[in-house]
Each structure stands twice: as structure tokens, then as C-alpha cells.
Amino acid sequence: MSKPDTVYTIYIASTPERVFEALTTAAYSKQYFFGFAVECELKVGGAFIIRTPDGSVHIDGKVLACEPPNKLSVTWNVNWPGLVEKLGETIVTYDIAQMGDSVRLTMTESHERDLPDDTLSGGRAGWPTILSSLKSVLETGKPLSVRMEPPVKMIAALKAMGVTVPGG
């Protein structure tokens, strides 16, 4: 893996334990991740799965590092035909640090291969929304209500690479 392609840092009025739990359990993720359910075996080599609201597997991977409540690193492979073959593997790492009465959460997304900005644009738009909603859930008990536009540039770039994009 080379340098991270996307880095996003957010501060949350919470504890590292609650943030870690929110990142690794369906009970929390369904609230802030628009109905998507995270399933994570909290051990190196354990399974990492994100299910769509209908229960199908959307993302799967493996746990690469698990140091509760301070770090989680996983492979993050979207289950679209041909995607991993074309883009290589994605690694998402969460670093969690206590900062006074708050927590600093830094998410980094790295890719096995160099990818053009258009290909990365969907994740770069999505991560701030997802993590801001996580912050809202932990601080207020309510997720954000955000209407996201489809990632047009990313979808076009993936199609041009020969990736089958569901619904497109």
C-alpha cells in the first residue's frame, strides 16, 4: 500500500470505547450508516462485513489490525463484479485517540494501486457524511438526515474500467 488516498479526521464528544463500538457493530452502524450493518470479528484475520439494509453483503474483508479501543484496520472490498480485480484491494484504518473530553477519529483509506481522482470521488464524498452521522448518533442519539447525490464521476470512471455497477 502506498500513501493514503483519503484521510478524514473528526472530533466526537464521546469515549474511545463508544467510538470503537460504533465502528464495529450493527446496532450503531445501522443508525449512522443509512441502514448498513457492520459485522466485525474483533481479531486479526477475522471477518469484516457490511450488509445492505436488505441483508445482502455489500462490503467484505478481513481485519488487519485490531487494538480496541484505539485502532481498527480492515480490507474494504465492495462486492461489485470486477471491482477488486480492476482497482486492487482497499484498506480502511480507523485511529481513535482520547483528546480531553473528546475523541479524535481519523479514517484513512488506502489502495493497492494508484487510482484517479474520479474513481476516488465517491468515497471522498461519502466518508464525511458517514462519519458526521456517526458523530451525531454518539452525541445526540440521532443520525443526520442527508440526501446524497449519486457519485456520477466515480460511476462513470468505474464503468470505463469495465466494472459492473449495480443499478447503472
N, C-alpha and C positions, 0 to 999 in steps of 0.2 A: 504494500500500500504506500502511496505517496502522501503528499500533504493533504490535509482535509479539504474537500471541495466546498463544504458548507460548515460554518460554525455559528451557533446561536447561543447567546447567554441571556438568562432571565433570572431575576431575583424574586423569591417567593417567601412570604411570611408563613413559615412552616418549620418543620424539623427535617433533618436528612432522612430519618426513618419513614416519615409520611410520604416524602417525595419519592423515595425508592419504592415504597409500596404502590404508589400511584402509577409508577412507570412499569410495574411488573405484574399487576393484577387486573383481571377483567372487571372487578367490582368498581374500580376507579376509571379504568380506560374507557369503558362504555359511556361514561358521563362526559369526559372531555374530548374523546377521540371519535365523536359523532357516531356512536353506536358500535365501533370496532372494539373487539375484545382481545386483550393481550393475555397470552398464556406463556409463562416462563418458568422453566426448571432452573432453580437458583443454584447451579453448579456448572463449572467449566465442562463443556461438551453437552450440556443439557439442551433441550429443545426450546426454541423461541418461535412462537406462532402468533399471528394476528388474524382473527377471524372477522369477516364482514358481519353486518347485522343479521344476515340470513344463516350464519354459521359456517359458511364455506371458508377455506383457507385463502387469505389474500397475501400474506407475507409469511415466509418461513425462514428459519435459520437456526444457528447454534449459538450458545453462549460461549464467548471467547474469554471474558473476564467477569468475575462476579465477586465483588468486595462490598457486601451490604454494610452500611447504607451509603457508601461513598462512590462506588463505580460499578457500571454495568456496560459491557461491550458485547455486541451481538452481530452476527451476519444478518442482513436485512434484504431478503430476496423476494421481490414482488412476483407473484405467481401469474405472470403473463407469458404465454408461449413465446419462446425465443429470447426473452429479455436478458436472463443471466448469460446466455451464450453470446449475445451481442455486446452487453455492457460490462460483463465481468461481475464479480461479487461486490456487494456494498457492505460496509461496516459502519454501524452506528454505535457511538460511545456516549454514555452519559456520565459526567463527572459532577459530583454533588459535594458541596462544601458548606459548612456552617459559617455564617458571616454575621456575628452578633445575634440578633433575634430573627434573622432571615437565613435563607439558603440560597447559594448561588448554584444554579443548574446550568451547565454548559453541555450542549449537544454538539457532537462533531459527526459529520458524515463523510466517509472516505470511500474512494472507489479503486478497484483493482487497475483500471485503465484511465487514461486521461479522457475526459468527456467534455463535449462542447457545452457552452452556457445554455443553449436552448434545451438540451437534454436534461440539464440540472434545474431548469427554471421551475418545474412543478414542485419539487421538494423544497426549493428555496422560498416559494410562496406558501407552502403548506406548513413547514416547521414552525414559523412564528405563530400561526393560527392555533395549531395543536397545543404548543407549549403555553401560549397565553390562556387557552381554555383550561389547561391543567392548573395553572396559577389561580384562575378564577374559582375552579372547583375546590381547591385546597383552602383558599382564603375566604370564600363566601358560601360554599356549598352548592353553587350554581355554575354550569358551564356557560361559555359565551354563545351567543346566538349570532353566527357569522354566515353570510352567504358567500361561498367561494365560487368564483368563476372557473370553468374548466381550464386546465393548463394547456391552452391551444398550441403554444410553441413546443412544449415538451411532446405532446401527442404527435404533432407533425414530424418532429425530429425522430421519434421512435418509429413511426411508420416508414420514414425514408430509410431507416436502417433495416427494415424488414421485420420489425416486431409486431405481432398481432396485439392490438389494443382493444380490450373488450368495449363494446358499445361504439366503436369507431371504425 
